[in-house]
């Protein structure tokens, strides 16, 4: 009885939000019914996306961390042939493992996001084993144990959120999806429903990112060099792509301009930000691939309103970004719908949304560009 009384609230909360659904069920409902996947207590999305890839077999994928999640399928000639694999990799050594484990026919084109912090690492970071992509189905018991632990951790931190499921979200999967319409869409991209629905307006001061830079924490840790082992890992991945006749279009993702300027104040502490393109360019040039450096959001013609935080740029910014890449890469250009992109750039809904999906209490305007 004591155990039941302890676990019952957790089980009820997790079950009512569909946090314990089987991975195959998540993938199926996401693809067939358009159910957003926005989990709060576990993060198996690299495995869910693997299951999607097994059936979807896209021709073009976006690959990287959460910083590639703003690429949308509607910019392609055939939206069904694109899938966003954002969050499938978390470290540079994951890339080769991802492609080696890729189910079925490999893609023809990869939009590759190369986070700066992938290369400002220490030896111990590179010693960590790469992520496994074996699409095994975890048992209900395993998911329950992990979810319950995360739930009680959230209780201790005061981070458990309740509320009424949104009308449109009754079939969605996960607490974040059901309460905020936040999560992964069928094309693999991510909608930041919590940010878009925020009643209090953003200050766009990026104080959290600036604080992390000041403390040298996480992705903003300083480095004395670009790690040569990380460069070798990337080179091995690019060679594997070349061997498999996969065309790679790579980019270094943007920081908000305010964040970029703060990094620039201590440029010598962040060689993996300011010297990265020069270091990596030969790897791509060897195979005729392009590498773009968009570290400063201003380089794509965007302002700081076109962000979700200090290091995640919005869909509006990424629409501008992909147009720049397509203008210089004929292979990418050949699969994009240029007329649609031109029209979208002329009718952008807001600084964060290319098309209106969620009502924004405090919408901002994007930077106008020459179409």
LINNORBEL-V721557 format. One record per backbone hydrogen bond with DSSP energy under -0.5 kcal/mol. CO is the residue of the C=O (numbers start at 1). NH is the residue of the N-H. If there is no record, write none. Layout:
<<CO & NH> <CO & NH>>
This chain:
<<1 & 5> <2 & 6> <3 & 7> <4 & 8> <5 & 9> <7 & 11> <8 & 12> <9 & 13> <10 & 14> <11 & 15> <12 & 16> <13 & 17> <14 & 19> <14 & 20> <15 & 18> <17 & 174> <18 & 21> <22 & 26> <23 & 27> <24 & 28> <25 & 29> <26 & 30> <27 & 31> <28 & 32> <29 & 33> <29 & 35> <30 & 34> <36 & 38> <36 & 173> <37 & 184> <38 & 176> <38 & 177> <44 & 47> <44 & 48> <45 & 49> <46 & 50> <47 & 51> <48 & 52> <49 & 53> <50 & 54> <51 & 55> <52 & 55> <52 & 56> <53 & 57> <59 & 108> <59 & 109> <60 & 83> <61 & 111> <62 & 85> <63 & 113> <64 & 87> <64 & 88> <64 & 89> <65 & 68> <66 & 69> <68 & 71> <69 & 190> <72 & 75> <73 & 76> <75 & 337> <77 & 79> <78 & 81> <79 & 82> <81 & 59> <81 & 60> <83 & 62> <83 & 85> <85 & 64> <85 & 88> <91 & 94> <92 & 95> <93 & 97> <94 & 98> <95 & 99> <96 & 100> <97 & 101> <99 & 102> <108 & 247> <109 & 61> <110 & 112> <110 & 249> <111 & 63> <111 & 113> <112 & 114> <112 & 251> <113 & 115> <115 & 118> <116 & 119> <119 & 227> <122 & 125> <122 & 126> <123 & 127> <125 & 128> <134 & 136> <136 & 138> <139 & 143> <140 & 144> <141 & 145> <142 & 146> <143 & 147> <144 & 148> <145 & 149> <146 & 150> <147 & 151> <148 & 152> <149 & 153> <150 & 154> <151 & 155> <152 & 156> <153 & 157> <154 & 158> <154 & 159> <154 & 160> <155 & 158> <166 & 169> <167 & 170> <169 & 172> <172 & 174> <173 & 38> <174 & 178> <175 & 179> <176 & 180> <176 & 182> <177 & 181> <178 & 166> <183 & 191> <184 & 37> <185 & 188> <187 & 84> <189 & 185> <190 & 192> <191 & 183> <191 & 193> <192 & 196> <193 & 197> <195 & 198> <196 & 361> <206 & 210> <207 & 211> <208 & 212> <209 & 213> <210 & 214> <211 & 215> <212 & 216> <212 & 217> <213 & 216> <217 & 220> <218 & 221> <223 & 271> <225 & 227> <227 & 231> <228 & 232> <229 & 233> <230 & 234> <231 & 235> <232 & 236> <233 & 237> <234 & 238> <235 & 239> <236 & 240> <237 & 241> <238 & 242> <239 & 243> <240 & 244> <241 & 246> <242 & 245> <245 & 247> <247 & 110> <248 & 250> <248 & 290> <249 & 112> <250 & 292> <251 & 114> <251 & 253> <252 & 294> <255 & 297> <256 & 260> <257 & 261> <258 & 262> <259 & 263> <260 & 264> <261 & 265> <263 & 266> <264 & 267> <266 & 269> <267 & 270> <269 & 223> <270 & 273> <270 & 274> <271 & 275> <275 & 279> <276 & 280> <277 & 281> <280 & 283> <280 & 284> <281 & 285> <282 & 286> <284 & 287> <284 & 289> <285 & 288> <290 & 250> <292 & 252> <292 & 294> <295 & 255> <295 & 297> <296 & 299> <297 & 300> <297 & 302> <298 & 301> <303 & 306> <305 & 307> <306 & 314> <309 & 312> <310 & 256> <312 & 308> <312 & 309> <314 & 318> <315 & 319> <316 & 320> <317 & 321> <318 & 322> <319 & 323> <320 & 324> <321 & 325> <322 & 326> <323 & 327> <324 & 328> <325 & 328> <325 & 329> <329 & 333> <330 & 334> <332 & 335> <332 & 336> <333 & 336> <335 & 77> <336 & 338> <337 & 341> <338 & 342> <339 & 343> <340 & 344> <341 & 345> <342 & 346> <343 & 347> <344 & 347> <352 & 315> <353 & 349> <353 & 350> <354 & 349> <359 & 361> <360 & 363> <364 & 351> <369 & 371>>
